[in-house]
Amino acid sequence: MKPLSSQKSRKSWIYRHGYRVALLKDPSKLYFVCRHCYEHKYIDTGVKVYKTTLSTSLAQRHLELPKRSHGYSKLAVVAKPT
């Protein structure tokens, strides 16, 4: 389900490349689902779902992997072309 809109702090850059979801049973638990992995059905194994309630580091590491449609980093997103 889509999480409740009670997030007060700025969302992480990782959500530009995936989805922020919550459990129906407990909406306070947040997860990240990689958009590319979801669209290509890699998500069916359940491996590409990362818990981000406390930290986004696991999802960030997933996005930084050198594989197809990945290889993103925070520096690449923040950097502006000159």
MODELLER restraints for C-alpha pairs under 7 A, 6 or more apart:
rsr = mdl.restraints
at = mdl.atoms
rsr.add(forms.Gaussian(group=physical.xy_distance, feature=features.Distance(at['CA:1:A'], at['CA:21:A']), mean=5.70, stdev=0.5))
rsr.add(forms.Gaussian(group=physical.xy_distance, feature=features.Distance(at['CA:1:A'], at['CA:22:A']), mean=5.49, stdev=0.5))
rsr.add(forms.Gaussian(group=physical.xy_distance, feature=features.Distance(at['CA:1:A'], at['CA:23:A']), mean=6.35, stdev=0.5))
rsr.add(forms.Gaussian(group=physical.xy_distance, feature=features.Distance(at['CA:1:A'], at['CA:24:A']), mean=6.17, stdev=0.5))
rsr.add(forms.Gaussian(group=physical.xy_distance, feature=features.Distance(at['CA:2:A'], at['CA:21:A']), mean=5.08, stdev=0.5))
rsr.add(forms.Gaussian(group=physical.xy_distance, feature=features.Distance(at['CA:2:A'], at['CA:22:A']), mean=6.06, stdev=0.5))
rsr.add(forms.Gaussian(group=physical.xy_distance, feature=features.Distance(at['CA:3:A'], at['CA:21:A']), mean=5.47, stdev=0.5))
rsr.add(forms.Gaussian(group=physical.xy_distance, feature=features.Distance(at['CA:3:A'], at['CA:22:A']), mean=4.98, stdev=0.5))
rsr.add(forms.Gaussian(group=physical.xy_distance, feature=features.Distance(at['CA:3:A'], at['CA:27:A']), mean=6.19, stdev=0.5))
rsr.add(forms.Gaussian(group=physical.xy_distance, feature=features.Distance(at['CA:4:A'], at['CA:27:A']), mean=6.93, stdev=0.5))
rsr.add(forms.Gaussian(group=physical.xy_distance, feature=features.Distance(at['CA:13:A'], at['CA:74:A']), mean=6.79, stdev=0.5))
rsr.add(forms.Gaussian(group=physical.xy_distance, feature=features.Distance(at['CA:14:A'], at['CA:60:A']), mean=6.37, stdev=0.5))
rsr.add(forms.Gaussian(group=physical.xy_distance, feature=features.Distance(at['CA:17:A'], at['CA:34:A']), mean=6.38, stdev=0.5))
rsr.add(forms.Gaussian(group=physical.xy_distance, feature=features.Distance(at['CA:17:A'], at['CA:35:A']), mean=5.86, stdev=0.5))
rsr.add(forms.Gaussian(group=physical.xy_distance, feature=features.Distance(at['CA:18:A'], at['CA:32:A']), mean=6.63, stdev=0.5))
rsr.add(forms.Gaussian(group=physical.xy_distance, feature=features.Distance(at['CA:18:A'], at['CA:33:A']), mean=5.44, stdev=0.5))
rsr.add(forms.Gaussian(group=physical.xy_distance, feature=features.Distance(at['CA:18:A'], at['CA:34:A']), mean=4.36, stdev=0.5))
rsr.add(forms.Gaussian(group=physical.xy_distance, feature=features.Distance(at['CA:18:A'], at['CA:35:A']), mean=4.22, stdev=0.5))
rsr.add(forms.Gaussian(group=physical.xy_distance, feature=features.Distance(at['CA:19:A'], at['CA:32:A']), mean=5.62, stdev=0.5))
rsr.add(forms.Gaussian(group=physical.xy_distance, feature=features.Distance(at['CA:19:A'], at['CA:33:A']), mean=5.09, stdev=0.5))
rsr.add(forms.Gaussian(group=physical.xy_distance, feature=features.Distance(at['CA:19:A'], at['CA:34:A']), mean=6.54, stdev=0.5))
rsr.add(forms.Gaussian(group=physical.xy_distance, feature=features.Distance(at['CA:19:A'], at['CA:35:A']), mean=6.55, stdev=0.5))
rsr.add(forms.Gaussian(group=physical.xy_distance, feature=features.Distance(at['CA:20:A'], at['CA:30:A']), mean=6.80, stdev=0.5))
rsr.add(forms.Gaussian(group=physical.xy_distance, feature=features.Distance(at['CA:20:A'], at['CA:31:A']), mean=5.83, stdev=0.5))
rsr.add(forms.Gaussian(group=physical.xy_distance, feature=features.Distance(at['CA:20:A'], at['CA:32:A']), mean=5.00, stdev=0.5))
rsr.add(forms.Gaussian(group=physical.xy_distance, feature=features.Distance(at['CA:20:A'], at['CA:33:A']), mean=6.70, stdev=0.5))
rsr.add(forms.Gaussian(group=physical.xy_distance, feature=features.Distance(at['CA:21:A'], at['CA:30:A']), mean=5.74, stdev=0.5))
rsr.add(forms.Gaussian(group=physical.xy_distance, feature=features.Distance(at['CA:21:A'], at['CA:31:A']), mean=5.23, stdev=0.5))
rsr.add(forms.Gaussian(group=physical.xy_distance, feature=features.Distance(at['CA:21:A'], at['CA:32:A']), mean=6.34, stdev=0.5))
rsr.add(forms.Gaussian(group=physical.xy_distance, feature=features.Distance(at['CA:22:A'], at['CA:28:A']), mean=6.91, stdev=0.5))
rsr.add(forms.Gaussian(group=physical.xy_distance, feature=features.Distance(at['CA:22:A'], at['CA:29:A']), mean=5.65, stdev=0.5))
rsr.add(forms.Gaussian(group=physical.xy_distance, feature=features.Distance(at['CA:22:A'], at['CA:30:A']), mean=4.64, stdev=0.5))
rsr.add(forms.Gaussian(group=physical.xy_distance, feature=features.Distance(at['CA:22:A'], at['CA:31:A']), mean=5.99, stdev=0.5))
rsr.add(forms.Gaussian(group=physical.xy_distance, feature=features.Distance(at['CA:23:A'], at['CA:29:A']), mean=6.27, stdev=0.5))
rsr.add(forms.Gaussian(group=physical.xy_distance, feature=features.Distance(at['CA:29:A'], at['CA:53:A']), mean=5.47, stdev=0.5))
rsr.add(forms.Gaussian(group=physical.xy_distance, feature=features.Distance(at['CA:30:A'], at['CA:51:A']), mean=6.08, stdev=0.5))
rsr.add(forms.Gaussian(group=physical.xy_distance, feature=features.Distance(at['CA:30:A'], at['CA:52:A']), mean=5.40, stdev=0.5))
rsr.add(forms.Gaussian(group=physical.xy_distance, feature=features.Distance(at['CA:30:A'], at['CA:53:A']), mean=4.73, stdev=0.5))
rsr.add(forms.Gaussian(group=physical.xy_distance, feature=features.Distance(at['CA:31:A'], at['CA:49:A']), mean=6.57, stdev=0.5))
rsr.add(forms.Gaussian(group=physical.xy_distance, feature=features.Distance(at['CA:31:A'], at['CA:50:A']), mean=5.39, stdev=0.5))
rsr.add(forms.Gaussian(group=physical.xy_distance, feature=features.Distance(at['CA:31:A'], at['CA:51:A']), mean=4.35, stdev=0.5))
rsr.add(forms.Gaussian(group=physical.xy_distance, feature=features.Distance(at['CA:31:A'], at['CA:52:A']), mean=4.99, stdev=0.5))
rsr.add(forms.Gaussian(group=physical.xy_distance, feature=features.Distance(at['CA:31:A'], at['CA:53:A']), mean=6.75, stdev=0.5))
rsr.add(forms.Gaussian(group=physical.xy_distance, feature=features.Distance(at['CA:32:A'], at['CA:49:A']), mean=5.84, stdev=0.5))
rsr.add(forms.Gaussian(group=physical.xy_distance, feature=features.Distance(at['CA:32:A'], at['CA:50:A']), mean=5.12, stdev=0.5))
rsr.add(forms.Gaussian(group=physical.xy_distance, feature=features.Distance(at['CA:32:A'], at['CA:51:A']), mean=6.36, stdev=0.5))
rsr.add(forms.Gaussian(group=physical.xy_distance, feature=features.Distance(at['CA:32:A'], at['CA:52:A']), mean=6.30, stdev=0.5))
rsr.add(forms.Gaussian(group=physical.xy_distance, feature=features.Distance(at['CA:32:A'], at['CA:59:A']), mean=6.63, stdev=0.5))
rsr.add(forms.Gaussian(group=physical.xy_distance, feature=features.Distance(at['CA:33:A'], at['CA:48:A']), mean=6.46, stdev=0.5))
rsr.add(forms.Gaussian(group=physical.xy_distance, feature=features.Distance(at['CA:33:A'], at['CA:49:A']), mean=5.05, stdev=0.5))
rsr.add(forms.Gaussian(group=physical.xy_distance, feature=features.Distance(at['CA:33:A'], at['CA:50:A']), mean=6.69, stdev=0.5))
rsr.add(forms.Gaussian(group=physical.xy_distance, feature=features.Distance(at['CA:34:A'], at['CA:48:A']), mean=6.71, stdev=0.5))
rsr.add(forms.Gaussian(group=physical.xy_distance, feature=features.Distance(at['CA:36:A'], at['CA:69:A']), mean=6.65, stdev=0.5))
rsr.add(forms.Gaussian(group=physical.xy_distance, feature=features.Distance(at['CA:37:A'], at['CA:43:A']), mean=5.72, stdev=0.5))
rsr.add(forms.Gaussian(group=physical.xy_distance, feature=features.Distance(at['CA:37:A'], at['CA:48:A']), mean=6.96, stdev=0.5))
rsr.add(forms.Gaussian(group=physical.xy_distance, feature=features.Distance(at['CA:50:A'], at['CA:58:A']), mean=6.51, stdev=0.5))
rsr.add(forms.Gaussian(group=physical.xy_distance, feature=features.Distance(at['CA:50:A'], at['CA:59:A']), mean=5.78, stdev=0.5))
rsr.add(forms.Gaussian(group=physical.xy_distance, feature=features.Distance(at['CA:63:A'], at['CA:70:A']), mean=5.25, stdev=0.5))
rsr.add(forms.Gaussian(group=physical.xy_distance, feature=features.Distance(at['CA:63:A'], at['CA:71:A']), mean=5.88, stdev=0.5))
rsr.add(forms.Gaussian(group=physical.xy_distance, feature=features.Distance(at['CA:63:A'], at['CA:72:A']), mean=5.50, stdev=0.5))
rsr.add(forms.Gaussian(group=physical.xy_distance, feature=features.Distance(at['CA:64:A'], at['CA:70:A']), mean=6.19, stdev=0.5))
rsr.add(forms.Gaussian(group=physical.xy_distance, feature=features.Distance(at['CA:64:A'], at['CA:71:A']), mean=4.36, stdev=0.5))
rsr.add(forms.Gaussian(group=physical.xy_distance, feature=features.Distance(at['CA:64:A'], at['CA:72:A']), mean=4.94, stdev=0.5))
rsr.add(forms.Gaussian(group=physical.xy_distance, feature=features.Distance(at['CA:64:A'], at['CA:73:A']), mean=5.69, stdev=0.5))
rsr.add(forms.Gaussian(group=physical.xy_distance, feature=features.Distance(at['CA:65:A'], at['CA:71:A']), mean=5.22, stdev=0.5))
